[in-house]
Amino acid sequence: MKNRKPAPSFKKDTPKSNQDWIYGLHACKYALSNTKRIIQKVLLTTEIYDTFMAEQLLPDHIPYELRSGLEIAKNLPPQAVHQGIAIQSKALAQPSLEEFLIEHENTENLCVVILDQVTDPHNIGAIMRTASAFGAHAIITTDRGTPPLTGTIAKSASGAVEFLPFIRVTNLARGLDMLKKIGFWVVGLDENGEKFLHEHDLKGKIGLLLGAEGPGLRRLSLESCDYLAKLPTVPPIGCLNVSNAAAIGLYEYKKQNS
């Protein structure tokens, strides 16, 4: 199908907070290297400071404060594992779906991961990390119920939040329709699929759609799929954690497009 520019219909993602905390070694390392991120200050222990300075990971223009681990923890949510470093910065602006599609309108092979009401930050972060590793181009998710790209998501993503577009839409069914109109094939991972994922052609423009654990894909999402695909699991454990399912799906996509 010939590409065409989609008509505007989605709002641009506006961060819910002007200031966000990111913590953990890998998340902070990549945040410091992202020239698009506006960093206000870095809190770090002496040990981490010595390591980051030795590896030239702390730019000269970024303000920092040496603190104990307990002092850093006071700025973060309970049980946050900061590993001796935390960064306060402005939230990253994200593209709208239209902006992303216009930017990639001439890209022949394109993969996006679509999350249908997946709200657990650990799962979202793990999916982002895997999506980045296997060459996916964006995450598309529902605006409602999706947490901000900070804290647990950023740590679980191990730096992927700095590079992978995270696109929120108010109406997922409309978003899927927009993708299909410009040539995407929407593949829903569902245990009721007639064929296994590896039996489908995943070349070209692919939208890999995953639902929340338990409820799975919603009815409108199921109806929007071009086809459903199942994974070759066996009883008694017939389903996987959504981040594990995403990893298998993205691996298969990468294998077919290598």
Protein Blocks (a to p, Z undefined) as FASTA:
>chain_A
ZZdddddfbdcdddfbfbdcdedjklmmmmmmmmkbccfbdcddfklmmmmmmnopacfk
lccddddfklmmmmpcehiaekopacdddddddddfklmmmmmmmpmbdcddddehiabf
klmmmmmmmmmmnopabdcddfehpacfehjlmmmnnomlmmmccdddfblklmmmmmmm
nopacddddfkbfbdfklpccehjdddddddehjlpafklmmmpmbdcddddddfblbdc
fklmmmmmmmmmmmmmZZ
